[in-house]
Amino acid sequence: MKSHLRVGFVTTTDPRDKRSWSGTHHFMYRSLQECFETVEPLGPLTGGLVELRHKIVNRLLRKFSKRRISIAHSWALTRRYAAQIETRMRSNPVDVLVGSAASTAFAGLRTTTPSILVSDATFARMIDYYPAYSGLMPSSIRQGLAIERKALHRARYAVFCSAWAAESAVNDFELPRNRTHVMSFGPNLTKIPDRERALSRRDSATIRLLFLGVDWLRKGGPVALDTLRALLDRGKRASLTVCGCVPPSIESLPIEVIPFINKNTADGEARLIDLLCSHHFLLLPSLAECFGIVYCEAAACGTPSLAFNTGGIGGAITEGVSGHMIPVGSPGSVFADKITSLITHAEGYSALAASARDQYERSHNWRTWGESIANLIRSTHSDQKIKE
């Protein structure tokens, strides 16, 4: 039975759009709607002249100093976002606010409405980790850290999709541990294949590897190529499907390139699921990753993932359950070793595929996320009522 509580969902993007934050905001919004009769979307938020001014400053900084500022983290933008949210709340009052990737918006809010902040990382974790957060001006770092701290401490709870992010809230921003929660995200797919299809036997004649990502370098494309070469050098029949980008060079390797699939269409999603269900492994050795929704999508399709153990990937992949995480910096030969070992022992591979699907069904899905966050929302509202 749905709760009568009115939930305000704060996002900088439009959660009704399936493309919102690569689909994540859309699926969060749908999950909240399954649990509450009223979910008010309080996004999208616009940066207007503030954001335009930041972009101009960044162009000048990169041209003359090779430094940058974080466009998404400034007190000016905080004030602008907060004003938009407060205006919308006056027209549509809510009982609890839930903000996703909304630290900048939350930091400036002037309201007694209790709130929950959801994110995949803290600003501290992002500094010099993602390219967009590398080479930041000291003043921009100070603003970003101050905004994150204020947002975290004004929220009743902070919910992260990985322990990597949650630990930063505790250690870098002194947020009490009992105010942090870890809840996995789920696959951004509307039609999950049934278990029988997900665990159907793959063609064993060729080891089929799948690389899914739009950023060839950050997602570890060169390592994926080295892995394929290592398998071929060992006399293994193997192929690599690259989807989402075009490698700078594929030499004469057995590689299929699919530059783009629009997963927001029924046909595009069906094609993506076909790829996941027909390959042996998702090979995505990202160099920087806050979580990795695609690893959850692979698990839903019974496809084990292979990745570097970095960032929040440990929130998406459970070692030995839904795949394997390799130490960062390892060459492709180490991935090839793991692949060879799993493929050589068919029962071991089948067990890993089944446990990956089990993980999706048990915890890494949007239904579970929705039910967990709903319990936290009800608790937050109850706490507020007691205070009043």
Secondary structure, DSSP 8 states (H G I E B T S, - for coil): --EEEEEEEE-SS-TTSTTGGGGHHHHHHHHHHHHEEEEEE------HHHHHHHHHHHHHHHHHTS-B--TT--HHHHHHHHHHHHHHHHHS--SEEEEES-HHHHHT----S-EEEEES--HHHHTTTSGGGSSB-HHHHHHHHHHHHHHHHHSSEEEESSHHHHHHHHHHH---GGGEEE-------SS---HHHHTS---TTSEEEEEE-S-TTTTTHHHHHHHHHHHHHTT--EEEEEESS--S--TTSSEEEE----TTSHHHHHHHHHHHHH-SEEE---SS-S--HHHHHHHHTT--EEEES-TTHHHH--BTTTEEEE-TT--HHHHHHHHHHHHHSHHHHHHHHHHHHHHHHHTSSHHHHHHHHHHHHHHHHHHHHHH-
